[in-house]
């Protein structure tokens, strides 16, 4: 048998730390390794697998579209692309009616920055401490963690970082040079930290008052993850630009920038583009995933299971736990020490896959179709490794 782990390590770029296993199959909220071991997946492809691995509706849509037409540039209209736009803009808040399809979350952020500058004629962006918006040049410029930015400076600027949830600092930072404020409704990589309602509401008010745009990055929080279809619904805030990816395509690499007419009309013809964005294969997957989320009201499942899961994690009596926080099935357990050893033990001793969110947080991003019984097993596994 081929040693796939060694082959991958030998030829991989080396930018990722690799787990000591090879995953070959997934179904729902479970994955299996090459040795046949079964794992409960609370990584979910970094929050991509909202509808579960190998979702039958998404698989069927991809199979049928692959046999029909896989690639078509956006200069040639597509029935499947039109259906994707129609489905997406039916789900997004009123006023967000124009779509630019992308291939990933970082592309959605990159495009949003260009749309914001084109629409406002301004250059400056406001981001937040602990923010994560991607790792390509524009998006990494908005990402707080210095290890992501410093090796590649000078990055795109000007960018000013303000403390998350600090209303007065945000108001002081937004001025006549500001093109946009970009915020995550729940910071993911930054430790699973939900925004205070007054913070997002102040962001909407101050940007509108000073002629800047508000960009909400819902790449991780969108499509039911936080117990609402979009996390912005928790706050009653509608942005000028919404960046999406991860859960939008049921596992297919894709994303979208959704914006107002005014923002879209500010971009000159040819000012932005993509070869693969909006291809019929991705559009078919996106339509299937969004319809599955909508028809099964997965955000309600995330809200119900998430409330139970968070409370069960809080009931674990361990002096190592500082706090459990989150929304829906986007949950972080902050420890008083490094989380990495516990993430490793969950995997090796209990076949539970989790991920970090900063150095001390265990993050849980399971598929929204996960059974409660699986979450009960996860709670007991966490209890045991913290004992």
C-alpha positions as CSV (number, residue, x, y, z in Angstrom):
1,X,0.0,0.0,0.0
2,X,1.2,3.5,-0.8
3,X,2.3,5.6,2.2
4,X,0.1,8.6,1.4
5,X,1.1,10.5,4.5
6,X,4.8,10.4,3.6
7,X,4.2,11.2,0.0
8,X,2.1,14.2,0.9
9,X,4.7,15.4,3.4
10,X,7.5,14.9,0.9
11,X,5.9,17.0,-1.9
12,X,3.7,19.5,0.1
13,X,4.8,23.1,0.3
14,X,5.2,22.8,4.0
15,X,3.1,25.7,5.1
16,X,0.7,23.5,7.2
17,X,1.4,21.4,10.2
18,X,0.1,17.9,9.2
19,X,-1.9,15.6,11.4
20,X,-0.5,12.0,11.6
21,X,-3.4,10.4,9.7
22,X,-4.8,10.2,6.2
23,X,-8.5,10.9,5.7
24,X,-10.1,9.1,2.8
25,X,-13.9,9.3,3.2
26,X,-16.6,11.4,4.8
27,X,-20.4,11.1,5.4
28,X,-22.5,13.5,7.4
29,X,-20.5,14.5,10.5
30,X,-18.1,11.5,10.3
31,X,-14.9,10.9,8.4
32,X,-12.7,7.8,8.1
33,X,-9.0,7.4,7.8
34,X,-7.0,5.0,5.5
35,X,-6.9,2.5,8.3
36,X,-10.6,2.4,8.6
37,X,-10.8,4.4,11.9
38,X,-14.0,6.5,12.3
39,X,-13.9,10.1,13.6
40,X,-16.5,12.6,14.7
41,X,-15.6,15.7,12.7
42,X,-15.8,19.0,14.6
43,X,-13.4,20.6,12.1
44,X,-15.9,20.5,9.2
45,X,-13.3,21.6,6.7
46,X,-12.8,24.8,8.8
47,X,-16.6,25.4,8.8
48,X,-17.3,24.4,5.2
49,X,-19.3,21.2,5.7
50,X,-22.5,22.8,7.0
51,X,-24.7,20.3,5.1
52,X,-22.4,17.4,6.0
53,X,-19.8,15.5,4.0
54,X,-21.0,13.9,0.8
55,X,-24.5,15.5,1.1
56,X,-26.7,13.6,-1.4
57,X,-28.3,16.6,-2.8
58,X,-25.0,18.4,-3.5
59,X,-23.4,15.2,-4.9
60,X,-26.3,14.7,-7.3
61,X,-26.2,18.3,-8.4
62,X,-22.4,18.1,-9.1
63,X,-22.8,14.8,-10.9
64,X,-25.5,16.1,-13.2
65,X,-23.8,19.4,-13.9
66,X,-20.4,17.7,-14.6
67,X,-22.1,15.7,-17.3
68,X,-23.6,18.9,-18.8
69,X,-21.2,21.8,-18.6
70,X,-18.4,22.5,-16.1
71,X,-16.8,25.8,-17.2
72,X,-18.2,29.0,-18.7
73,X,-16.8,32.5,-18.3
74,X,-19.1,35.2,-16.9
75,X,-19.2,37.0,-20.3
76,X,-21.4,34.1,-21.4
77,X,-24.6,34.0,-19.4
78,X,-25.5,30.7,-17.7
79,X,-28.9,29.4,-16.5
80,X,-27.3,27.8,-13.5
81,X,-25.4,31.0,-12.6
82,X,-28.7,32.9,-12.9
83,X,-30.4,30.4,-10.6
84,X,-27.5,30.7,-8.1
85,X,-27.9,34.5,-8.0
86,X,-31.7,34.2,-7.6
87,X,-31.4,31.7,-4.8
88,X,-28.7,33.6,-3.0
89,X,-30.3,37.0,-3.2
90,X,-33.6,35.6,-2.0
91,X,-31.8,34.5,1.2
92,X,-29.7,37.6,1.8
93,X,-31.1,40.8,3.5
94,X,-33.1,43.2,1.5
95,X,-30.9,45.5,-0.6
96,X,-28.1,43.1,-1.1
97,X,-29.1,42.2,-4.6
98,X,-25.9,42.1,-6.7
99,X,-23.4,39.2,-6.7
100,X,-19.8,38.7,-7.8
101,X,-19.0,34.9,-7.6
102,X,-15.5,33.9,-6.3
103,X,-13.6,30.7,-5.6
104,X,-12.8,31.2,-1.9
105,X,-13.2,33.4,1.1
106,X,-10.0,35.3,0.7
107,X,-11.0,36.1,-2.9
108,X,-14.3,37.4,-1.6
109,X,-12.5,39.8,0.8
110,X,-10.0,40.9,-1.9
111,X,-12.9,41.7,-4.3
112,X,-14.8,43.5,-1.5
113,X,-11.8,45.8,-0.9
114,X,-11.8,46.8,-4.6
115,X,-15.5,47.3,-4.8
116,X,-15.3,49.5,-1.6
117,X,-12.5,51.7,-3.1
118,X,-14.3,52.0,-6.4
119,X,-17.6,52.9,-4.8
120,X,-16.2,55.5,-2.4
121,X,-13.1,56.9,-4.1
122,X,-11.3,56.4,-0.7
123,X,-8.4,54.3,0.3
124,X,-8.4,53.6,4.1
125,X,-9.8,50.5,5.8
126,X,-10.7,49.8,9.4
127,X,-10.3,46.3,10.8
128,X,-10.1,45.0,14.3
129,X,-7.7,43.4,16.7
130,X,-7.8,39.6,16.5
131,X,-9.5,39.8,13.1
132,X,-8.9,37.2,10.5
133,X,-9.9,37.9,6.9
134,X,-7.5,35.8,4.8
135,X,-3.9,35.5,3.8
136,X,-3.6,36.9,0.3
137,X,-2.1,40.4,0.1
138,X,-5.3,42.5,0.5
139,X,-7.0,40.2,3.0
140,X,-3.9,39.6,5.1
141,X,-3.5,43.4,5.4
142,X,-6.8,43.3,7.4
143,X,-5.7,40.3,9.5
144,X,-4.5,41.2,13.0
145,X,-2.1,38.4,13.8
146,X,1.4,39.7,13.1
147,X,2.8,36.3,12.1
148,X,0.5,36.4,9.1
149,X,1.4,39.9,8.1
150,X,5.0,40.8,9.1
151,X,7.0,38.5,6.8
152,X,5.2,40.0,3.7
153,X,5.3,43.7,4.5
154,X,4.7,46.2,3.1
155,X,1.1,44.9,2.7
156,X,-1.9,46.9,1.4
157,X,-2.7,50.0,3.3
158,X,-3.7,52.2,4.9
159,X,-5.3,49.9,7.5
160,X,-6.1,50.9,11.1
161,X,-6.9,48.2,13.7
162,X,-9.3,49.0,16.6
163,X,-10.2,46.9,19.6
164,X,-13.1,44.5,18.8
165,X,-16.3,45.6,20.6
166,X,-14.9,49.1,21.4
167,X,-17.5,51.5,20.1
168,X,-15.6,54.7,20.9
169,X,-12.4,53.5,19.3
170,X,-14.3,52.6,16.2
171,X,-16.1,55.9,16.0
172,X,-12.8,57.7,16.4
173,X,-11.1,55.7,13.6
174,X,-13.7,56.3,10.9
175,X,-13.1,59.5,9.0
176,X,-13.5,61.1,5.6
177,X,-10.6,59.0,4.3
178,X,-12.3,55.7,5.2
179,X,-13.5,53.5,2.4
180,X,-14.9,50.8,4.6
181,X,-15.0,49.1,8.0
182,X,-14.7,45.3,7.8
183,X,-16.0,43.2,10.7
184,X,-16.7,39.5,11.5
185,X,-20.0,39.2,13.5
186,X,-18.2,36.4,15.4
187,X,-14.4,36.4,15.3
188,X,-13.4,32.9,14.3
189,X,-9.6,32.5,14.1
190,X,-9.4,35.2,16.8
191,X,-10.9,33.0,19.5
192,X,-14.6,32.6,18.7
193,X,-15.6,36.0,20.0
194,X,-19.1,37.2,19.2
195,X,-19.7,40.9,18.6
196,X,-21.7,43.0,21.1
197,X,-24.9,44.2,19.4
198,X,-24.0,47.8,20.1
199,X,-20.7,47.4,18.4
200,X,-22.1,46.2,15.1
201,X,-24.9,48.7,15.3
202,X,-22.5,51.6,15.9
203,X,-20.4,50.4,12.9
204,X,-23.5,50.7,10.7
205,X,-24.4,54.1,12.1
206,X,-20.9,55.7,11.9
207,X,-20.1,54.4,8.4
208,X,-23.4,55.6,7.1
209,X,-22.9,59.0,8.7
210,X,-19.4,59.5,7.4
211,X,-19.8,58.2,3.8
212,X,-17.9,54.9,4.4
213,X,-19.1,51.4,3.7
214,X,-19.7,48.5,6.1
215,X,-18.4,45.1,5.0
216,X,-19.5,42.1,7.1
217,X,-17.3,39.1,6.7
218,X,-19.6,36.1,7.0
219,X,-17.3,33.6,5.4
220,X,-17.3,31.4,8.5
221,X,-20.5,32.5,10.2
222,X,-22.9,32.3,7.1
223,X,-25.4,29.7,6.1
224,X,-26.7,28.7,9.4
225,X,-23.5,28.3,11.4
226,X,-24.4,30.7,14.3
227,X,-28.1,29.7,14.7
228,X,-29.4,32.2,12.1
229,X,-29.1,31.9,8.4
230,X,-26.6,34.8,8.5
231,X,-25.1,36.0,11.8
232,X,-26.0,39.6,11.0
233,X,-29.6,38.6,11.9
234,X,-28.6,38.4,15.5
235,X,-27.8,42.1,15.4
236,X,-30.3,43.7,13.0
237,X,-27.5,45.1,10.9
238,X,-27.4,45.1,7.1
239,X,-24.0,45.9,5.5
240,X,-23.2,47.4,2.1
241,X,-21.1,44.4,1.2
242,X,-21.4,40.8,2.5
243,X,-18.5,38.4,1.9
244,X,-19.3,34.7,1.8
245,X,-17.6,31.3,1.1
246,X,-17.2,28.1,3.2
247,X,-20.7,26.8,3.7
248,X,-22.1,28.3,0.5
249,X,-21.2,25.3,-1.7
250,X,-21.5,22.1,0.4
251,X,-17.8,21.5,0.0
252,X,-17.2,22.9,-3.5
253,X,-14.5,25.6,-3.4
254,X,-16.5,28.8,-4.0
255,X,-17.6,32.1,-2.5
256,X,-19.5,35.3,-3.3
257,X,-19.5,39.0,-2.7
258,X,-23.1,40.2,-2.3
259,X,-23.6,44.0,-2.4
260,X,-26.0,46.8,-3.0
261,X,-26.8,48.3,-6.4
262,X,-24.8,51.4,-5.4
263,X,-21.7,49.5,-4.6
264,X,-21.8,47.3,-7.7
265,X,-22.4,50.3,-10.0
266,X,-19.3,52.0,-8.7
267,X,-17.0,49.3,-10.2
268,X,-15.9,50.2,-13.8
269,X,-16.4,47.6,-16.5
270,X,-13.5,45.2,-16.3
271,X,-12.3,46.5,-13.0
272,X,-12.5,43.1,-11.5
273,X,-12.6,39.6,-12.9
274,X,-12.2,35.8,-12.4
275,X,-11.7,32.9,-14.7
276,X,-13.3,30.2,-12.6
277,X,-15.7,32.2,-10.4
278,X,-19.3,31.6,-11.4
279,X,-18.6,28.3,-13.2
280,X,-21.7,26.1,-13.7
281,X,-20.3,23.3,-11.6
282,X,-19.8,25.5,-8.5
283,X,-23.1,27.2,-9.2
284,X,-24.9,23.9,-9.2
285,X,-23.3,22.9,-5.9
286,X,-24.2,26.3,-4.4
287,X,-27.8,26.1,-5.4
288,X,-28.1,22.6,-4.0
289,X,-26.4,23.5,-0.7
290,X,-28.4,26.6,-0.1
291,X,-31.7,24.9,-0.9
292,X,-30.8,22.0,1.5
293,X,-30.0,24.5,4.2
294,X,-33.2,26.4,3.6
295,X,-35.5,23.4,3.2
296,X,-34.1,21.7,6.4
297,X,-33.8,25.0,8.3
298,X,-30.4,24.0,9.5
299,X,-29.9,27.3,11.3
300,X,-32.6,26.2,13.7
301,X,-30.8,22.9,14.3
302,X,-27.6,24.8,14.9
303,X,-29.3,27.1,17.4
304,X,-30.9,24.2,19.3
305,X,-27.9,21.9,19.3
306,X,-25.5,24.8,19.9
307,X,-27.3,25.9,23.0
308,X,-27.2,22.4,24.4
309,X,-23.6,21.8,23.4
310,X,-22.3,25.0,24.9
311,X,-24.1,24.4,28.2
312,X,-22.8,20.8,28.3
313,X,-19.2,22.1,27.8
314,X,-19.7,24.7,30.5
315,X,-20.8,22.0,32.9
316,X,-17.4,20.3,32.6
317,X,-15.8,20.9,36.0
318,X,-12.1,21.6,35.2
319,X,-9.8,24.3,36.5
320,X,-8.2,24.3,33.1
321,X,-11.2,26.0,31.5
322,X,-11.4,29.8,31.4
323,X,-14.6,30.2,29.3
324,X,-16.9,28.6,26.7
325,X,-18.4,31.0,24.2
326,X,-19.9,31.2,20.7
327,X,-23.2,31.2,18.8
328,X,-25.0,28.2,17.3
329,X,-22.5,25.5,16.3
330,X,-19.5,27.9,16.2
331,X,-18.1,27.3,19.7
332,X,-14.8,28.0,21.4
333,X,-13.5,26.6,24.7
334,X,-10.8,28.8,26.0
335,X,-8.3,27.2,28.3
336,X,-5.8,28.6,30.8
337,X,-3.0,26.9,28.9
338,X,-2.1,25.8,25.4
339,X,-4.9,24.0,23.6
340,X,-2.8,22.0,21.1
341,X,-2.0,19.0,23.4
342,X,-5.7,18.6,24.1
343,X,-6.7,18.8,20.5
344,X,-4.1,16.0,19.8
345,X,-5.4,13.8,22.6
346,X,-9.0,14.3,21.4
347,X,-8.0,13.0,18.0
348,X,-5.7,10.1,19.1
349,X,-7.5,8.9,22.2
350,X,-11.2,9.6,21.3
351,X,-11.4,9.9,17.5
352,X,-12.7,13.5,17.8
353,X,-11.4,16.1,15.4
354,X,-11.3,19.7,16.6
355,X,-9.2,22.7,15.7
356,X,-7.5,25.7,17.4
357,X,-8.6,29.3,17.4
358,X,-5.5,31.0,18.7
359,X,-3.1,29.4,21.1
360,X,-5.5,28.6,24.0
361,X,-8.9,27.9,22.3
362,X,-10.4,24.6,21.2
363,X,-12.8,25.4,18.4
364,X,-15.8,23.3,17.4
365,X,-17.2,23.7,13.9
366,X,-19.2,20.5,13.3
367,X,-21.5,20.0,10.3
368,X,-24.9,21.3,11.2
369,X,-26.4,17.9,10.5
370,X,-24.5,16.3,13.4
371,X,-26.5,14.1,15.7
372,X,-26.9,15.1,19.4
373,X,-25.5,11.7,20.3
374,X,-22.3,12.6,18.5
375,X,-22.1,15.8,20.5
376,X,-22.7,13.9,23.7
377,X,-19.6,11.8,22.8
378,X,-17.6,14.9,22.1
379,X,-18.5,16.4,25.5
380,X,-17.4,13.2,27.3
381,X,-14.2,13.1,25.3
382,X,-13.4,16.7,26.2
383,X,-14.2,15.9,29.9
384,X,-11.8,13.0,29.8
385,X,-8.9,14.8,28.3
386,X,-9.3,17.7,30.7
387,X,-9.5,15.5,33.7
